[in-house]
Amino acid sequence: MAKDKVVLAYSGGLDTTAIIPWLKETYDYDVICACIDVGQESELEGLDERAKYSGASKLYILDVVDELCDEYIMPTVQADAVYENKYLLGTSFARPLIAKKLVEVARKEGAVAICHGATGKGNDQLRFELSIKALAPDIKVIAVWRQPEWKLDSRDAEIAYCQAHGINLPFDAAHSYSRDRNIWHISHEGLELENPANEPNYDDLLVLGVTPEKAPDEDEYLTLDFEKGIPTAINGTKMKVSDIIRELNRLGGKHGIGIIDIVENRVVGMKSRGVYETPGGTILMEAHKQLEELTLDRETLAYKKLVATKFADLVYEGKWFCPLRESLQAFVEKTQETVTGQVKMRLYKGNIIKAGTTSPYSLYSESLASFTTGELYDHKDATGFINLFGLSMKVRAMMNEKNKNNDK
């Protein structure tokens, strides 16, 4: 009889490599690995061979980089969504797309279950499972780290398990950060980072760039063109979004931009410490905000900041496919109709310095903003405005003064 199939979210790292023989040994599944290429680059090398000698019957490698950039990253950038004012959501918005592709593979293969290696302490278990529930409520989800049969409770134990099954791995527990990489960012957890009192060992840690101290002593100018909140060109050269992000990663990494050390609040209730490298994303989001400063009116910009916070929370919590996130995106898209123009910046030792912003939809009026009285604004007009704007405060002060006198 044919065995039941399970689709494993496979990265080729320690956890998912150990999971392949464990699934076969524990549940007698036919294990089909699915590696979703979201821009891991060199991490994808040798995966086919590793998956097969680990016991997988098949490996899918699906390139979804452009889909990630266009349909997940860009809506987040347009929303200005940043979790807890620091984290640019690199892992968070990639997980729902990965889950979507896992469901597609499971449907194609007739699999009865989807398996992931996210721990029971992290956020990714929510992101994978909520997405799968939203897209395929009939498919069983196996969260290995929450299964009673899973006894591999440390990286050392996983390595020993793999070795016992004839699987040799190119890393060891003492020198391996827990990392997640895609075209947008790379995250680092573990080792010295587990204690917030420790300074990160940046010489071993950084992958996409250098620290500001090691960045060039010369600055570099950069221009970004946008159409309706979407970047379209760097320094006058038109590119698709994924290529723009790659080039910004190169430039940002070179100049020590986008290194964030954060203790964040996980959804499950604990705090965790990580270091994120997001050089290109940091530049892109800053440029987008600069253009919005010029093109959005005061009330819309203020309300959009509220939307940004809620949008970020939903994405962080794994609720990409919920109605509220989709509705917020509809609002954001409306605000982006005039977010068109060019942003010029200067990159220097970890800093992004404004160097000029232009837009055909600019709401800035030099004649209004200058100290010279013009046709649209007379300084004397402010007198009546201030009287009305502060009327409630004046009335309250008069009431307080009256009551003080009555108490005497």
C-alpha positions as CSV (number, residue, x, y, z in Angstrom):
1,M,0.0,0.0,0.0
2,A,1.1,3.5,-0.7
3,K,2.1,5.5,2.3
4,D,0.4,8.7,3.3
5,K,2.3,11.8,2.2
6,V,3.4,14.7,4.3
7,V,4.8,18.0,2.8
8,L,7.7,19.3,4.9
9,A,8.6,23.0,4.9
10,Y,12.3,22.4,4.2
11,S,15.2,24.8,4.5
12,G,18.1,22.3,4.6
13,G,19.0,23.6,8.1
14,L,19.5,21.5,11.2
15,D,15.9,21.3,12.3
16,T,14.3,20.3,9.0
17,T,17.1,17.9,8.2
18,A,16.5,16.0,11.4
19,I,12.7,16.1,10.9
20,I,12.9,14.0,7.6
21,P,14.0,10.7,9.2
22,W,12.0,11.5,12.3
23,L,8.7,11.7,10.3
24,K,9.5,8.4,8.5
25,E,10.5,6.7,11.8
26,T,7.6,8.1,13.9
27,Y,4.7,8.1,11.5
28,D,5.8,6.1,8.5
29,Y,5.1,9.0,6.2
30,D,6.4,9.4,2.6
31,V,8.2,12.8,3.1
32,I,8.0,15.3,0.3
33,C,10.2,18.4,1.0
34,A,9.2,21.8,-0.3
35,C,11.8,24.5,-0.2
36,I,10.3,27.9,-1.0
37,D,12.9,30.2,-2.5
38,V,12.3,33.6,-1.1
39,G,15.8,34.8,-1.7
40,Q,18.0,32.6,0.5
41,E,20.7,32.6,-2.2
42,S,23.7,30.4,-1.3
43,E,21.6,28.6,1.4
44,L,19.9,26.7,-1.4
45,E,23.1,25.1,-2.7
46,G,23.2,21.3,-2.2
47,L,19.6,21.0,-0.9
48,D,18.5,18.4,-3.4
49,E,21.3,16.0,-2.4
50,R,20.9,16.7,1.3
51,A,17.1,16.1,1.2
52,K,17.5,12.8,-0.6
53,Y,20.2,11.3,1.6
54,S,18.2,12.5,4.6
55,G,15.3,10.3,3.4
56,A,13.0,12.5,1.4
57,S,11.3,11.0,-1.6
58,K,11.0,14.3,-3.5
59,L,12.1,17.9,-3.2
60,Y,10.4,20.9,-4.7
61,I,12.3,24.2,-4.9
62,L,9.9,27.0,-5.9
63,D,11.2,30.4,-6.8
64,V,8.7,33.0,-5.4
65,V,11.0,36.0,-5.0
66,D,9.1,38.3,-7.3
67,E,5.8,37.3,-5.8
68,L,7.1,38.0,-2.3
69,C,8.4,41.4,-3.4
70,D,5.3,42.5,-5.4
71,E,2.5,41.1,-3.3
72,Y,3.8,40.9,0.3
73,I,6.8,43.3,0.7
74,M,5.4,46.2,-1.3
75,P,2.0,46.4,0.6
76,T,4.0,46.4,3.8
77,V,6.2,49.2,2.6
78,Q,3.3,51.2,1.3
79,A,1.7,50.8,4.7
80,D,4.9,51.9,6.5
81,A,4.4,48.9,8.7
82,V,7.1,48.4,11.3
83,Y,6.7,46.2,14.4
84,E,7.5,47.9,17.7
85,N,9.1,50.8,15.7
86,K,12.1,48.7,14.8
87,Y,11.4,45.4,13.1
88,L,10.8,45.6,9.4
89,L,8.8,42.3,9.3
90,G,11.2,40.4,7.1
91,T,10.4,36.9,8.4
92,S,6.8,37.8,9.2
93,F,5.5,38.5,5.7
94,A,7.5,35.7,4.0
95,R,5.8,33.0,6.1
96,P,2.3,33.3,4.7
97,L,3.6,33.1,1.2
98,I,5.6,30.0,2.1
99,A,2.5,28.5,3.7
100,K,0.5,29.3,0.5
101,K,3.0,27.4,-1.6
102,L,3.1,24.4,0.9
103,V,-0.6,24.1,0.5
104,E,-0.3,24.2,-3.3
105,V,2.3,21.3,-3.2
106,A,0.1,19.4,-0.7
107,R,-2.8,19.7,-3.1
108,K,-0.7,18.6,-6.1
109,E,0.7,15.6,-4.2
110,G,-2.5,14.6,-2.4
111,A,-0.7,14.9,0.9
112,V,-2.7,14.5,4.1
113,A,-0.5,16.8,6.2
114,I,1.9,19.7,6.2
115,C,4.8,19.7,8.6
116,H,6.9,22.6,9.8
117,G,9.9,22.9,12.2
118,A,9.0,26.1,14.0
119,T,9.4,25.8,17.7
120,G,6.6,26.0,20.3
121,K,8.2,29.2,21.7
122,G,8.3,31.2,18.5
123,N,6.0,33.3,16.2
124,D,6.5,31.2,13.1
125,Q,4.2,28.5,14.3
126,L,1.4,31.0,14.3
127,R,2.3,32.4,10.9
128,F,2.5,29.0,9.3
129,E,-0.6,27.5,10.9
130,L,-2.9,30.5,10.7
131,S,-2.1,30.7,7.0
132,I,-2.7,27.1,6.4
133,K,-6.0,27.2,8.3
134,A,-7.1,30.2,6.2
135,L,-6.2,28.4,2.9
136,A,-6.7,24.7,3.6
137,P,-8.7,24.0,6.8
138,D,-8.9,20.3,5.9
139,I,-5.2,19.6,5.8
140,K,-3.5,18.4,9.0
141,V,-0.6,20.4,10.4
142,I,2.2,18.7,12.2
143,A,4.2,21.0,14.5
144,V,7.1,18.8,15.3
145,W,8.4,20.7,18.4
146,R,4.9,20.3,20.0
147,Q,4.6,16.6,19.4
148,P,5.0,14.3,22.5
149,E,7.2,11.9,20.4
150,W,9.7,14.7,19.6
151,K,12.6,14.3,22.1
152,L,15.2,16.4,20.3
153,D,15.1,19.4,22.6
154,S,18.4,21.0,21.6
155,R,20.6,21.6,18.7
156,D,23.2,19.2,20.1
157,A,20.5,16.5,20.3
158,E,19.4,17.1,16.7
159,I,23.0,16.9,15.5
160,A,23.5,13.6,17.4
161,Y,20.2,12.2,15.9
162,C,21.3,13.1,12.4
163,Q,24.7,11.5,12.8
164,A,23.1,8.4,14.2
165,H,21.1,8.2,10.9
166,G,24.2,8.7,8.8
167,I,23.5,12.3,8.0
168,N,26.5,14.6,8.3
169,L,25.9,18.3,8.6
170,P,28.2,21.2,7.7
171,F,27.8,23.0,11.0
172,D,27.9,22.5,14.7
173,A,25.8,23.8,17.7
174,A,28.6,25.9,19.2
175,H,29.1,28.1,16.1
176,S,25.6,28.3,14.6
177,Y,23.3,31.2,15.0
178,S,19.6,30.5,14.3
179,R,19.1,32.5,11.1
180,D,16.3,33.3,8.7
181,R,17.2,34.8,5.3
182,N,15.2,36.1,2.4
183,I,15.7,38.9,-0.2
184,W,14.5,41.5,2.3
185,H,16.6,40.7,5.4
186,I,18.5,38.2,7.5
187,S,17.8,37.6,11.2
188,H,20.2,36.2,13.8
189,E,19.3,34.6,17.1
190,G,21.1,32.4,19.6
191,L,24.6,32.1,21.0
192,E,25.7,35.3,22.7
193,L,22.5,37.0,21.7
194,E,20.5,35.0,24.1
195,N,21.7,37.3,26.9
196,P,20.7,40.9,26.3
197,A,23.7,42.0,28.4
198,N,26.0,40.7,25.7
199,E,27.2,42.9,22.8
200,P,26.7,41.1,19.5
201,N,29.8,39.6,17.9
202,Y,29.4,41.5,14.7
203,D,32.6,40.0,13.1
204,D,31.0,36.6,13.1
205,L,27.4,37.6,12.8
206,L,27.0,40.0,9.9
207,V,26.2,38.6,6.5
208,L,24.7,41.4,4.3
209,G,27.0,44.3,5.3
210,V,29.5,45.8,7.7
211,T,29.2,47.9,10.9
212,P,29.2,51.7,10.4
213,E,32.8,51.8,11.7
214,K,34.0,49.6,8.8
215,A,31.9,51.5,6.2
216,P,33.7,53.7,3.7
217,D,34.8,57.2,4.8
218,E,33.2,58.6,1.6
219,D,29.5,59.2,1.4
220,E,27.4,58.1,-1.6
221,Y,24.3,59.7,-3.2
222,L,21.3,57.7,-4.3
223,T,18.0,58.6,-6.0
224,L,14.9,56.4,-5.9
225,D,11.9,57.0,-8.2
226,F,8.4,55.9,-7.0
227,E,5.1,55.5,-8.8
228,K,2.0,55.2,-6.5
229,G,4.2,54.1,-3.6
230,I,6.1,51.5,-5.6
231,P,9.9,52.0,-6.3
232,T,10.6,51.9,-10.1
233,A,14.2,53.1,-10.6
234,I,17.5,53.6,-8.9
235,N,19.7,56.4,-10.0
236,G,17.5,56.7,-13.1
237,T,17.8,53.1,-14.1
238,K,14.4,51.3,-14.2
239,M,14.3,48.0,-12.5
240,K,11.7,45.5,-11.2
241,V,11.2,45.6,-7.4
242,S,13.2,42.5,-6.6
243,D,16.3,44.0,-8.4
244,I,15.8,47.3,-6.7
245,I,15.9,45.5,-3.3
246,R,19.0,43.6,-4.2
247,E,20.8,46.8,-5.3
248,L,19.7,48.6,-2.2
249,N,20.9,45.7,-0.1
250,R,24.3,46.0,-1.7
251,L,24.5,49.8,-1.2
252,G,23.1,49.7,2.3
253,G,25.3,46.8,3.4
254,K,28.3,48.7,2.0
255,H,27.5,51.7,4.2
256,G,26.6,49.9,7.4
257,I,22.9,50.7,7.2
258,G,20.0,48.7,8.6
259,I,21.5,46.8,11.5
260,I,18.9,46.5,14.3
261,D,19.5,44.9,17.8
262,I,16.1,44.5,19.4
263,V,14.4,42.8,22.3
264,E,10.9,42.2,20.9
265,N,7.7,41.0,22.3
266,R,6.7,37.7,20.8
267,V,3.0,36.8,20.3
268,V,3.3,33.9,22.7
269,G,4.1,36.2,25.6
270,M,7.9,36.1,26.0
271,K,10.6,38.6,25.0
272,S,13.3,37.5,22.6
273,R,16.5,39.2,21.5
274,G,17.6,39.2,17.9
275,V,19.8,41.1,15.4
276,Y,18.3,42.0,12.0
277,E,20.1,43.1,8.9
278,T,17.8,44.9,6.6
279,P,20.0,47.3,4.6
280,G,17.9,47.7,1.5
281,G,14.6,47.7,3.3
282,T,15.7,50.4,5.7
283,I,16.6,52.7,2.8
284,L,13.4,51.9,0.9
285,M,11.1,52.5,3.8
286,E,12.8,55.7,4.7
287,A,12.6,57.0,1.1
288,H,8.9,56.1,1.0
289,K,8.2,58.0,4.2
290,Q,10.0,61.0,2.9
291,L,7.8,61.1,-0.2
292,E,4.7,60.6,1.9
293,E,5.7,63.6,4.0
294,L,5.5,65.7,0.8
295,T,2.4,64.3,-0.8
296,L,-0.1,63.3,2.0
297,D,-2.2,65.8,3.9
298,R,-2.0,66.1,7.6
299,E,-5.1,64.1,8.6
300,T,-4.4,61.2,6.1
301,L,-0.8,61.0,7.3
302,A,-1.8,60.9,10.9
303,Y,-4.5,58.3,10.4
304,K,-2.1,56.2,8.2
305,K,0.3,56.0,11.2
306,L,-2.5,54.3,13.2
307,V,-3.1,51.9,10.3
308,A,0.6,51.2,10.0
309,T,0.8,50.0,13.6
310,K,-2.2,47.7,13.2
311,F,-1.0,46.4,9.9
312,A,2.4,45.6,11.4
313,D,0.7,43.8,14.4
314,L,-1.4,41.7,12.1
315,V,1.5,40.7,9.9
316,Y,3.7,39.9,12.9
317,E,0.9,37.8,14.4
318,G,0.5,35.6,11.3
319,K,-2.8,37.1,10.2
320,W,-1.9,38.0,6.6
321,F,-4.9,36.3,5.2
322,C,-7.4,37.9,7.6
323,P,-10.1,40.3,6.3
324,L,-8.9,43.2,8.4
325,R,-5.4,43.1,6.9
326,E,-6.9,43.0,3.4
327,S,-9.2,45.9,4.3
328,L,-6.3,48.0,5.7
329,Q,-4.4,47.3,2.5
330,A,-7.3,48.7,0.5
331,F,-7.1,51.9,2.5
332,V,-3.4,52.1,2.1
333,E,-3.6,51.7,-1.7
334,K,-6.0,54.6,-1.9
335,T,-3.5,56.8,0.0
336,Q,-0.7,55.8,-2.5
337,E,-2.4,57.4,-5.6
338,T,-0.3,60.5,-5.2
339,V,2.9,59.0,-3.7
340,T,4.8,59.5,-6.9
341,G,8.1,61.3,-7.3
342,Q,11.9,61.1,-6.6
343,V,13.8,60.9,-3.3
344,K,17.5,61.7,-3.1
345,M,19.5,60.5,-0.2
346,R,23.1,60.4,1.0
347,L,24.4,57.2,2.6
348,Y,27.2,57.5,5.1
349,K,28.3,55.2,7.9
350,G,24.9,53.8,8.9
351,N,23.0,57.0,8.2
352,I,20.5,57.9,5.6
353,I,20.6,61.7,5.1
354,K,17.9,63.6,3.2
355,A,19.2,65.3,0.0
356,G,16.0,66.4,-1.6
357,T,12.5,65.2,-2.5
358,T,10.3,66.1,-5.5
359,S,6.8,65.1,-6.6
360,P,4.3,66.4,-9.2
361,Y,1.8,65.9,-6.3
362,S,3.7,67.8,-3.7
363,L,1.5,69.7,-1.2
364,Y,4.4,71.9,-0.2
365,S,4.0,75.5,-1.3
366,E,7.1,77.6,-1.0
367,S,5.0,80.8,-1.1
368,L,2.8,79.6,1.8
369,A,5.7,78.3,3.9
370,S,7.9,81.4,3.5
371,F,7.8,84.4,5.9
372,T,6.6,86.6,3.1
373,T,2.9,87.5,3.1
374,G,1.3,86.1,-0.1
375,E,-2.1,86.0,-1.7
376,L,-3.2,82.8,0.0
377,Y,-2.1,83.6,3.5
378,D,-2.1,86.8,5.5
379,H,-0.4,86.7,8.9
380,K,-3.4,88.6,10.3
381,D,-5.7,85.7,9.4
382,A,-4.1,83.7,12.3
383,T,-5.6,85.9,14.9
384,G,-9.2,84.7,14.4
385,F,-8.0,81.1,13.9
386,I,-6.1,81.1,17.2
387,N,-9.1,82.6,19.1
388,L,-11.4,79.9,17.8
389,F,-8.8,77.0,18.0
390,G,-8.1,77.9,21.7
391,L,-11.6,78.9,22.7
392,S,-12.3,75.8,24.8
393,M,-9.1,76.2,26.7
394,K,-9.9,79.9,27.4
395,V,-13.4,79.0,28.6
396,R,-12.0,76.4,31.0
397,A,-9.4,78.8,32.3
398,M,-12.2,81.4,33.0
399,M,-14.3,78.8,34.8
400,N,-11.3,77.8,37.0
401,E,-10.6,81.4,37.8
402,K,-14.3,82.0,38.7
403,N,-14.3,79.0,41.0
404,K,-11.1,80.1,42.8
405,N,-12.7,83.4,43.5
406,N,-15.9,81.8,44.8
407,D,-13.9,79.7,47.2
408,K,-12.3,82.7,48.8
